Amino acid sequence: MPLTPTLQTRYDENSIPISAKCSLCGERMPQGTPRITDPIENVAWFSSQFGLHVAQIHPEIEARTWVGKSKKSNARHTQKEVKG
């Protein structure tokens, strides 16, 4: 079992992300409503849900992640990665 949670994503036969879960505890991330069919938007949705999950369920890990960085700076960095 990893010490830091990562987002594990499952894809369909067309390489569209269909589900995601936390590698640390196995909790599945909720689907968008209505269901998101654009692959990039789906990854962004699962990523944002995972960020909320880590903050709520694994707060001690989130606190470790921010050491040496401001949350605002790290949030901007994460947004750039999601946007491409």
N, CA, C and O of each residue as an XYZ file, in Angstrom:
336
protein
N       0.846     -1.175      0.000
C       0.000      0.000      0.000
C       0.899      1.247      0.000
O       1.798      1.357      0.833
N       0.660      2.189     -0.932
C       1.493      3.391     -0.987
C       1.239      4.315      0.200
O       0.153      4.317      0.779
N       2.257      5.101      0.554
C       2.122      6.046      1.659
C       1.463      7.343      1.220
O       0.916      8.074      2.046
N       1.511      7.632     -0.065
C       0.889      8.831     -0.607
C      -0.190      8.403     -1.583
O       0.073      7.576     -2.457
N      -1.402      8.942     -1.461
C      -2.453      8.529     -2.381
C      -2.214      9.072     -3.786
O      -1.737     10.193     -3.967
N      -2.551      8.263     -4.754
C      -2.532      8.706     -6.143
C      -3.892      8.398     -6.747
O      -4.642      7.563     -6.242
N      -4.189      9.077     -7.818
C      -5.453      8.867     -8.513
C      -5.262      7.734     -9.513
O      -4.453      7.844    -10.435
N      -6.002      6.652     -9.333
C      -5.947      5.526    -10.262
C      -7.181      5.601    -11.148
O      -8.310      5.622    -10.657
N      -6.960      5.641    -12.451
C      -8.051      5.826    -13.402
C      -8.217      4.583    -14.261
O      -7.237      3.971    -14.685
N      -9.477      4.216    -14.515
C      -9.792      3.094    -15.399
C     -10.390      3.650    -16.690
O     -11.198      4.578    -16.655
N      -9.992      3.086    -17.822
C     -10.416      3.581    -19.131
C     -11.237      2.527    -19.871
O     -11.080      1.328    -19.640
N     -12.120      2.993    -20.771
C     -12.864      2.056    -21.607
C     -12.041      1.723    -22.854
O     -10.893      2.151    -22.977
N     -12.628      0.962    -23.772
C     -11.900      0.521    -24.969
C     -11.525      1.675    -25.901
O     -10.680      1.507    -26.781
N     -12.146      2.845    -25.717
C     -11.835      4.025    -26.531
C     -10.903      4.995    -25.803
O     -10.750      6.146    -26.212
N     -10.290      4.525    -24.735
C      -9.364      5.331    -23.914
C     -10.036      6.532    -23.255
O      -9.401      7.563    -23.034
N     -11.306      6.395    -22.950
C     -12.031      7.432    -22.218
C     -12.074      7.019    -20.752
O     -12.486      5.902    -20.438
N     -11.647      7.914    -19.839
C     -11.680      7.569    -18.415
C     -13.120      7.345    -17.951
O     -13.989      8.194    -18.155
N     -13.358      6.201    -17.329
C     -14.719      5.892    -16.895
C     -14.868      5.825    -15.382
O     -15.979      5.946    -14.867
N     -13.771      5.636    -14.668
C     -13.844      5.638    -13.208
C     -12.460      5.932    -12.649
O     -11.444      5.790    -13.329
N     -12.456      6.346    -11.384
C     -11.190      6.642    -10.716
C     -11.338      6.327     -9.237
O     -12.434      6.383     -8.679
N     -10.212      5.993     -8.613
C     -10.237      5.707     -7.184
C      -8.932      6.151     -6.545
O      -7.935      6.401     -7.221
N      -8.969      6.240     -5.219
C      -7.800      6.594     -4.427
C      -6.966      5.334     -4.218
O      -7.485      4.303     -3.789
N      -5.678      5.421     -4.522
C      -4.810      4.253     -4.360
C      -4.562      3.904     -2.898
O      -4.213      2.766     -2.584
N      -4.741      4.871     -2.006
C      -4.453      4.633     -0.590
C      -5.590      3.900      0.122
O      -5.353      2.949      0.867
N      -6.828      4.349     -0.112
C      -7.951      3.746      0.620
C      -8.946      3.013     -0.285
O      -9.825      2.307      0.210
N      -8.816      3.174     -1.600
C      -9.701      2.466     -2.522
C     -11.037      3.134     -2.774
O     -11.851      2.603     -3.529
N     -11.288      4.285     -2.163
C     -12.577      4.951     -2.374
C     -12.691      5.427     -3.813
O     -11.759      6.013     -4.364
N     -13.862      5.162     -4.422
C     -14.107      5.581     -5.804
C     -14.517      7.046     -5.832
O     -15.255      7.517     -4.966
N     -14.031      7.752     -6.834
C     -14.393      9.151     -7.014
C     -15.763      9.215     -7.682
O     -16.068      8.400     -8.552
N     -16.593     10.184     -7.278
C     -17.936     10.276     -7.860
C     -17.885     10.674     -9.336
O     -16.968     11.365     -9.780
N     -18.883     10.224    -10.076
C     -19.034     10.595    -11.484
C     -19.619     12.001    -11.576
O     -20.297     12.458    -10.655
N     -19.359     12.675    -12.674
C     -19.983     13.971    -12.923
C     -21.452     13.767    -13.255
O     -21.828     12.723    -13.788
N     -22.283     14.749    -12.948
C     -23.707     14.670    -13.268
C     -24.086     15.895    -14.066
O     -23.953     17.003    -13.546
N     -24.547     15.769    -15.291
C     -24.678     14.512    -16.035
C     -23.303     13.939    -16.351
O     -22.290     14.631    -16.258
N     -23.287     12.688    -16.717
C     -22.021     11.992    -16.972
C     -21.193     12.746    -18.020
O     -21.710     13.127    -19.071
N     -19.926     12.954    -17.730
C     -19.025     13.681    -18.624
C     -18.479     12.704    -19.658
O     -17.999     11.627    -19.305
N     -18.551     13.080    -20.937
C     -18.080     12.183    -21.992
C     -16.789     12.665    -22.650
O     -16.130     11.885    -23.338
N     -16.411     13.927    -22.456
C     -15.158     14.437    -23.012
C     -14.001     13.936    -22.148
O     -13.994     14.188    -20.943
N     -13.014     13.228    -22.733
C     -11.933     12.642    -21.933
C     -11.162     13.656    -21.092
O     -10.857     13.386    -19.930
N     -10.844     14.809    -21.657
C     -10.064     15.804    -20.916
C     -10.878     16.366    -19.755
O     -10.360     16.523    -18.650
N     -12.143     16.669    -20.003
C     -13.003     17.173    -18.925
C     -13.204     16.112    -17.850
O     -13.299     16.433    -16.665
N     -13.268     14.852    -18.262
C     -13.449     13.766    -17.302
C     -12.231     13.634    -16.391
O     -12.378     13.448    -15.183
N     -11.032     13.730    -16.960
C      -9.813     13.673    -16.149
C      -9.777     14.858    -15.191
O      -9.425     14.701    -14.022
N     -10.140     16.047    -15.680
C     -10.172     17.237    -14.818
C     -11.177     17.043    -13.684
O     -10.899     17.416    -12.544
N     -12.338     16.466    -13.985
C     -13.364     16.220    -12.964
C     -12.837     15.254    -11.900
O     -12.914     15.540    -10.705
N     -12.302     14.113    -12.337
C     -11.785     13.137    -11.381
C     -10.645     13.728    -10.556
O     -10.538     13.452     -9.361
N      -9.802     14.528    -11.176
C      -8.691     15.163    -10.452
C      -9.195     16.102     -9.372
O      -8.672     16.111     -8.258
N     -10.210     16.895     -9.698
C     -10.746     17.821     -8.691
C     -11.425     17.059     -7.561
O     -11.304     17.442     -6.398
N     -12.137     15.983     -7.888
C     -12.776     15.167     -6.857
C     -11.726     14.500     -5.972
O     -11.914     14.370     -4.763
N     -10.625     14.079     -6.583
C      -9.539     13.459     -5.833
C      -8.902     14.469     -4.882
O      -8.577     14.128     -3.744
N      -8.723     15.702     -5.336
C      -8.182     16.757     -4.469
C      -9.062     16.979     -3.253
O      -8.563     17.122     -2.137
N     -10.381     17.008     -3.466
C     -11.318     17.152     -2.343
C     -11.233     15.939     -1.421
O     -11.241     16.078     -0.198
N     -11.153     14.763     -2.009
C     -11.066     13.523     -1.229
C      -9.839     13.546     -0.320
O      -9.939     13.245      0.870
N      -8.685     13.900     -0.878
C      -7.450     13.933     -0.085
C      -7.582     14.949      1.041
O      -7.175     14.675      2.170
N      -8.145     16.118      0.751
C      -8.299     17.158      1.775
C      -9.224     16.707      2.903
O      -8.989     17.035      4.065
N     -10.276     15.957      2.567
C     -11.261     15.557      3.573
C     -10.915     14.242      4.271
O     -11.123     14.113      5.478
N     -10.400     13.284      3.542
C     -10.179     11.945      4.089
C      -8.739     11.729      4.550
O      -8.502     10.998      5.511
N      -7.792     12.348      3.885
C      -6.373     12.179      4.213
C      -5.737     13.542      4.494
O      -4.750     13.889      3.844
N      -6.266     14.327      5.439
C      -5.745     15.692      5.650
C      -4.281     15.724      6.074
O      -3.576     16.686      5.770
N      -3.814     14.697      6.766
C      -2.410     14.675      7.185
C      -1.491     14.577      5.975
O      -0.370     15.085      6.009
N      -1.945     13.939      4.923
C      -1.151     13.822      3.699
C      -1.193     15.127      2.924
O      -0.182     15.551      2.363
N      -2.354     15.767      2.889
C      -2.454     17.060      2.207
C      -1.526     18.064      2.880
O      -0.866     18.845      2.195
N      -1.466     18.056      4.199
C      -0.595     18.987      4.924
C       0.865     18.741      4.561
O       1.636     19.689      4.412
N       1.247     17.477      4.420
C       2.615     17.139      4.018
C       2.917     17.637      2.609
O       4.034     18.075      2.333
N       1.933     17.573      1.718
C       2.110     17.991      0.331
C       2.450     19.465      0.233
O       3.226     19.867     -0.634
N       1.880     20.274      1.111
C       2.033     21.720      1.013
C       3.289     22.245      1.703
O       3.547     23.447      1.642
N       4.067     21.408      2.347
C       5.251     21.884      3.057
C       6.180     22.588      2.070
O       6.554     22.026      1.040
N       6.546     23.827      2.402
C       7.462     24.587      1.564
C       6.813     25.299      0.400
O       7.495     26.005     -0.343
N       5.501     25.133      0.216
C       4.799     25.802     -0.877
C       3.548     26.458     -0.326
O       2.936     25.963      0.620
N       3.180     27.564     -0.922
C       1.895     28.151     -0.552
C       0.819     27.376     -1.300
O       1.066     26.882     -2.400
N      -0.361     27.263     -0.723
C      -1.442     26.543     -1.386
C      -1.796     27.209     -2.709
O      -2.101     26.526     -3.687
N      -1.757     28.541     -2.743
C      -2.099     29.264     -3.960
C      -1.117     28.915     -5.075
O      -1.531     28.676     -6.210
N       0.158     28.885     -4.769
C       1.186     28.556     -5.759
C       1.008     27.135     -6.271
O       1.083     26.896     -7.476
N       0.775     26.198     -5.372
C       0.611     24.809     -5.771
C      -0.674     24.617     -6.564
O      -0.700     23.816     -7.498
N      -1.747     25.336     -6.215
C      -3.008     25.227     -6.945
C      -2.822     25.703     -8.383
O      -3.352     25.093     -9.311
N      -2.073     26.788     -8.574
C      -1.809     27.279     -9.930
C      -1.032     26.238    -10.722
O      -1.327     25.999    -11.893
N      -0.044     25.621    -10.092
C       0.766     24.601    -10.756
C      -0.108     23.419    -11.169
O       0.023     22.910    -12.282
N      -0.991     22.985    -10.289
C      -1.880     21.864    -10.580
C      -2.821     22.211    -11.721
O      -3.065     21.375    -12.591
N      -3.359     23.439    -11.735
C      -4.260     23.846    -12.808
C      -3.546     23.827    -14.150
O      -4.144     23.435    -15.152
N      -2.287     24.237    -14.196
C      -1.535     24.218    -15.446
C      -1.372     22.789    -15.946
O      -1.473     22.536    -17.146
N      -1.123     21.857    -15.036
C      -0.964     20.463    -15.436
C      -2.263     19.916    -16.005
O      -2.243     19.196    -17.003
N      -3.401     20.249    -15.383
C      -4.695     19.748    -15.839
C      -5.042     20.341    -17.195
O      -5.559     19.643    -18.067
N      -4.755     21.650    -17.378
C      -5.099     22.312    -18.635
C      -4.184     21.902    -19.780
O      -4.534     22.076    -20.947
N      -3.024     21.363    -19.456
C      -2.141     20.888    -20.503
C      -1.003     21.797    -20.680
O      -0.145     21.554    -21.529
